[in-house]
Amino acid sequence: MPVARVEAVVWDIGRVLVQWDLPRIWRDAIPDPDKRAWFTTNVVTEAWHFRHDEGESMEAMVAERIAEFPEYAAEIERYRTHWLEALPGPVEGTLPLIERLAAREVPQYSITNFGADAFAMFRPTFPILDHMRDIVVSGEERLVKPHRAIFDLAVQRFGHAPETMLFIDDNAANIAAADALGWQVHHFTDDAAALEADLVERGLL
């Protein structure tokens, strides 16, 4: 079957455009790596953090966790006050691709699993997102990848048919979900050169 021409590129953000390392929040507060690993495996975990991506507020989550683990109140509070430390910098090589696509006037968008409070802190620090014509943020919509509803919402908001959009994500489940819904996809594996080659092959660069 012929592949439709790509009209728009849709980016994930975490681990595609910006590095994401939750335990880094506590690298100073819990300097011992074994103790820090225990804390982020048992107290403030990625699964717990995902509730923020799903729409829960940081305030409510932190209060609940402190009630459960009062001996770690100060450390848990850092989740809210030092959250940006989990994002140490851009993923190497992808931001220049956004700039090059923008120079060619390729429409760009984003679908991201990101809590609303966290995104409000992060967005002003990452001006490359100015190139995105729209960003669907899971925590704002209370819809998350890989569920169909967030992709359907993106189709409505972005104004392009799924088969004409290239979705780039590091998460295999998200890629599989988009592929099943008819999107064109690129599974990002921390290899900007491979992504660049794919964009070139598709005539986007």
Secondary structure, DSSP 8 states (H G I E B T S, - for coil): -------EEEE--BTTTB---GGGGGTTTS-SHHHHHHHHHHTS-HHHHHHHHTT--HHHHHHHHHHH-GGGHHHHHHHHHSGGGG--SB-TTHHHHHHHHHHTT--EEEEE---HHHHHHHGGG-GGGGG-S-EEEHHHHT--TTSHHHHHHHHHHH-S-GGGEEEEES-HHHHHHHHHTT-EEEE--S-HHHHHHHHHHTT--
